[in-house]
């Protein structure tokens, strides 16, 4: 996926946190979350993403 095609990426982005300035800019989103020891919302199930808890432990719990 080319992270610089924001409008195209938004059609596939499942993140529901609308005020995020990185939404649709995948490479920036991934770098941001990884720098905070988190996972991007697109890695979670729909229910897991809705919690807005992007921690690695929440990601593991989401997929157990």
FENPE-V973525 format. One record per run of one state. SS is the DSSP state (a for helix, b for strand, c for the rest). FROM is the first residue (numbers start at 1). TO is the last residue. Records with the same first field share a line. If there is no record, write none. Layout:
SS = FROM-TO ; FROM-TO
//
This chain:
c = 1-5 ; 11-25 ; 36-37 ; 39-40 ; 44-45 ; 50-54 ; 63-64
a = 6-10 ; 26-35 ; 41-43 ; 46-49 ; 56-62
b = 38-38 ; 55-55
//
